[in-house]
Amino acid sequence: MDLTGVGAVADLAGNLVNRFFPDKTKAEQAQLAAVLQEMQGQLDANRVEAASSSVFVAGWRPFIGWICGAACAWNWVLLPIVRLGIQWSGSNVQVSAADISEMFPLLLGMLGLGGLRTVEKIKGVASK
């Protein structure tokens, strides 16, 4: 058998081994590449969205940030003051805290991305 025949047999054996015992690292690399491609697509969409001058396109993130900030301000600044005022007035009015457990993941994610925005502003590449 010549060397080309040996190479063909080796390729056939390799294909059979890969079929029955697939290489997990290649599958994991392909999976990671797909995730990275998806993330890059989202980053590209975010970049286009942030560059928009329309408040309905670029303004939704600040709006959500202000809502989360208002809930935090209510819970930790205004609510204790209001409760103290109610207590001093002798009223039986009950005021409750905002449920921010669902807003916190959103707020923390926005704060993480907000740090990148600060870097853009420092480097002078931020729009407007």
Beta strands, then each sheet from edge to edge (+ up, - down):
end
